[in-house]
Amino acid sequence: MTSINSLLCITAGGALGALARFGVYREVLALTGASFPVATLFVNALGSFVAGVLVVCCAQRWPDNLLLQAFGLVGFLGAFTTFSTFSLDTLALLQTAGVWKALLNIGLNVGLSLGCCAVGMQVVR
């Protein structure tokens, strides 16, 4: 059974993650422009790095802190990362810029996100 505290942590984390995504996305978009979805790539990579850090920290340092896991991993990162936006961006690139830009977007998002997650895990080990 899920406790009310867990639900509140997920809710608070989700709200903060959504606000953080909005802010980071807008700032990166303002810096880079809209010709390629760099803002989505950045948010996905950053979120993957933070996920790597949190997974290791929760497992090794705070294994009993289920509220931190609910807040950070489920709530904050669930709202912060943008895989659905990645999908929409890729389809838009496919329709407007061609298959190569769409494939580049897929490769960069997947490769950079996996790489950043691995680096995040190594940083805290």
C-alpha positions in Angstrom: 0.0 0.0 0.0 1.3 3.5 -0.9 1.4 5.9 2.0 0.0 9.4 1.8 3.6 10.7 2.4 4.8 8.9 -0.7 2.0 10.4 -2.8 2.8 13.8 -1.5 6.5 13.4 -2.3 5.6 12.3 -5.8 3.3 15.2 -6.3 5.8 17.8 -4.9 8.6 16.2 -7.0 6.4 16.2 -10.1 5.4 19.8 -9.7 9.0 20.9 -9.2 10.3 18.7 -12.0 7.7 20.2 -14.4 8.7 23.7 -13.4 12.4 22.9 -13.8 11.8 21.3 -17.2 9.8 24.4 -18.3 12.6 26.8 -17.1 15.5 24.8 -18.4 13.8 24.1 -21.8 13.0 27.8 -22.3 16.5 28.9 -21.4 18.2 26.4 -23.7 15.8 27.1 -26.5 16.5 30.9 -26.1 20.3 30.2 -26.3 20.2 27.7 -29.2 17.2 28.5 -31.3 14.6 26.1 -32.7 16.3 24.7 -35.8 17.2 21.5 -34.0 15.6 20.2 -30.7 18.7 20.9 -28.6 16.5 21.9 -25.6 14.8 18.5 -25.5 18.2 16.8 -25.9 19.7 18.8 -23.1 16.8 18.1 -20.7 16.9 14.4 -21.5 20.7 14.2 -21.0 20.6 16.2 -17.8 17.7 14.1 -16.5 19.5 10.9 -17.3 22.6 12.1 -15.5 20.6 13.0 -12.4 18.8 9.7 -12.6 22.1 7.9 -12.6 23.3 9.9 -9.5 20.0 9.3 -7.6 19.8 5.6 -8.4 23.3 5.0 -7.0 22.9 7.3 -4.0 19.5 5.8 -3.1 20.9 2.3 -3.4 24.2 2.8 -1.6 23.7 5.7 0.7 20.0 6.0 1.5 18.5 2.6 0.7 15.8 3.0 3.3 14.7 6.5 2.2 11.7 5.6 0.1 10.4 9.1 0.3 13.5 10.5 -1.4 13.1 7.9 -4.1 9.5 8.8 -4.6 10.3 12.5 -4.7 13.4 12.4 -6.9 13.1 9.4 -9.2 9.3 9.1 -9.7 8.1 12.7 -9.1 10.9 15.1 -10.1 12.5 13.1 -12.9 9.3 11.7 -14.2 8.1 15.3 -14.9 11.5 16.7 -15.8 12.5 14.3 -18.6 10.9 14.7 -21.9 10.8 11.4 -23.8 7.3 12.2 -25.1 8.6 15.5 -26.5 11.6 13.6 -28.0 9.1 11.5 -29.9 7.2 14.4 -31.2 10.3 16.3 -32.1 11.6 13.3 -34.0 8.4 12.8 -36.0 8.4 16.6 -36.8 12.0 16.4 -38.0 11.1 13.3 -40.1 8.2 15.3 -41.7 10.0 18.6 -42.2 13.7 18.1 -42.2 14.1 14.5 -43.5 15.2 11.2 -42.3 18.8 12.1 -41.5 17.9 14.8 -39.1 15.4 12.5 -37.4 18.0 9.7 -37.1 20.5 12.2 -35.8 18.0 13.3 -33.1 17.3 9.7 -32.2 21.0 8.8 -32.0 22.0 11.9 -30.0 19.1 11.6 -27.5 19.7 7.8 -26.9 23.5 7.9 -26.9 23.9 11.1 -24.8 21.2 10.1 -22.3 22.7 6.6 -21.8 26.2 8.1 -21.6 25.2 10.7 -19.1 23.3 8.2 -17.0 26.5 6.0 -16.8 28.6 9.0 -16.0 26.2 10.1 -13.3 26.4 6.6 -11.7 30.2 6.6 -11.8 30.5 10.1 -10.3 28.9 8.9 -7.1 30.4 5.4 -6.9 
